[in-house]
Amino acid sequence: AAWLLDELLEALDCFESNAFEAFRSNWQDMDLLLGRNILVEPGDKEISGRARGVDQNGGLLLETSPSVVQVFHSGEVRVHHG
């Protein structure tokens, strides 16, 4: 438990100094949504597109057309199978 707390405190210090950008590369390496067709529900609407990773603040990048990428910071996300 002590090791876990030490690691957590180190990560919190890193986040405080560098924000999410310090973790972005690791996130991208483990992102199971990256490149998949997904549905995002940021309230009462549903938006479909292809997941393009996360931005420097941790927002989900959703490509809704070849030249449009929207950023989402909240909402329900599902993999689209159709």
Protein Blocks (a to p, Z undefined) as FASTA:
>chain_A
ZZmmmmmmmmmmmmmmnommlmmmmmmmmmmkgopacdddebjbccddddebjafkopac
ddfbfkbccddfbdcddddfZZ
